[in-house]
Amino acid sequence: MVRPARRVGFVEYAIREIDALARELERRGRRVIRLNIGDPVAYGFQPPKQLLEALARAVEEGFNGYSPSEGLPELREAVAERERRVNGVEVEAEDVVITAGVSEAISMLMAALVDEGDEVLLPSPCYPVYVPYVRLYGGIPKFYRLVEEGGSWRLGEGFEKLVTPRTKAVVVINPHNPTGAVLGEGEVRRLAEVAASVGAVVVSDEIYDALVFEGRFRSTAAAAKGVPVIGLNGFSKRWLATGWRLGYVYFSSPGGELEEVKEAVVRLARTRLCAPTPAQRAAALALKQGEGFVESVREEMRRRRDLFAKLVGEVEGLELAKPQATFYAYPRLAAKGDWGDDLGFARGLLEEEGVAVVHGRGFYDCSGDRFRVVFLPPPDVLEEAVERIGRYISRHAAR
Ligand SMILES: Cc1ncc(COP(=O)(O)O)c(C=O)c1O
């Protein structure tokens, strides 16, 4: 037996682990309603025509070879223009690096930033992929709390006490997965200022920036002008092109503080040659036509969000802060039951009712009474899913 490297031992991804369990049930012939995958395409959404047609054109025009490792110049230019226009972030094409999804950007960034013993502050709950990357490079993840109060999420108290001289980066995910919350401008600025006070950089993942229903989203780099911010965004969510693997990272540092980190990321980018070239060319062409299509996507998602929130409101034993953005909801089990903790609940619900959700602990949330739902299925499926969840709770809740 060949032994894998020890550092891979703590690489886990709970979202996919629940998925494996669901797959196993399906193999045994069971129907599973999947509320566990953050992929609109899996629920019948497809990228806009302008992107699909641009891909055909890109391939026919011969964009089938390697591109520069930083990305095609026309896409870097289009992305910088988009970020300036939509988010008010002052970036130029040379501040942008195109990656194979935000996932690759996270991996390259952590490799470029984190030394043994460096601390990286992450939100709890957190999109889980950040944690294994921090650890792979010898870093220490530390969590600052997002708390729910009166039906909305906000930054918890005591965040400032977590930063130390070893804090290398503070990660902001806004709009937020898994809660669907939009952080206020003041909160984002506070996070950025505290990071800057110890010379840490802010990494701001804004992949859901166009899927906001309520609340005022403000890009971190625009909210905290003067503070070095590394922004992450991409085409998976708002362009509904999850499988294309296309994202980007930009470096916003008015004082040039991020030049060396940018150079390091570019050096890393060279080792994997480039992000998919046809997709890059297509995105550059499609971006020039604007993102007007997003409005109808957002409205459809809003309708499903409204339906889901209404249905959950009728289930005894469940509470939900209505998500303001994304396509995730993060209900709380107000009832106690013989399912035990959140993982017991997710497993029991899957095995007995065939509904797949992800337990809160999969998002580094130790409260033990939450789970994440993707509310993208069509209305009839959402109705059936919530009915099954309600049935499971009423069967197992303590009386
Ligand atoms: C907050 C957040 N960041 C990054 C990603 C990964 O995106 P990509 O498909 O661009 O790798 C996701 C995917 O769910 C996400 O929720």
The ligand as an SDF file (V2000), in Angstrom:
LIG
                    3D

 16 16  0  0  0  0  0  0  0  0999 V2000
  -18.4760   31.2680   -1.4840 C   0  0  0  0  0  0  0  0  0  0  0  0
  -18.0010   30.4170   -2.6200 C   0  0  0  0  0  0  0  0  0  0  0  0
  -16.7720   30.6260   -3.1290 N   0  0  0  0  0  0  0  0  0  0  0  0
  -16.3110   29.8810   -4.1390 C   0  0  0  0  0  0  0  0  0  0  0  0
  -17.0450   28.8420   -4.6860 C   0  0  0  0  0  0  0  0  0  0  0  0
  -16.4460   28.0230   -5.7950 C   0  0  0  0  0  0  0  0  0  0  0  0
  -16.7420   28.5710   -7.0400 O   0  0  0  0  0  0  0  0  0  0  0  0
  -16.0910   28.1180   -8.3890 P   0  0  0  0  0  0  0  0  0  0  0  0
  -17.1040   27.3040   -9.1210 O   0  0  0  0  0  0  0  0  0  0  0  0
  -15.8130   29.4200   -9.1120 O   0  0  0  0  0  0  0  0  0  0  0  0
  -14.8500   27.3660   -8.1180 O   0  0  0  0  0  0  0  0  0  0  0  0
  -18.3300   28.5860   -4.1890 C   0  0  0  0  0  0  0  0  0  0  0  0
  -19.1190   27.4720   -4.7260 C   0  0  0  0  0  0  0  0  0  0  0  0
  -20.1390   27.0700   -4.2070 O   0  0  0  0  0  0  0  0  0  0  0  0
  -18.8110   29.3880   -3.1200 C   0  0  0  0  0  0  0  0  0  0  0  0
  -20.0230   29.1830   -2.5800 O   0  0  0  0  0  0  0  0  0  0  0  0
  1  2  1  0
  2  3  1  0
  2 15  2  0
  3  4  2  0
  4  5  1  0
  5  6  1  0
  5 12  2  0
  6  7  1  0
  7  8  1  0
  8  9  2  0
  8 10  1  0
  8 11  1  0
 12 13  1  0
 12 15  1  0
 13 14  2  0
 15 16  1  0
M  END
$$$$
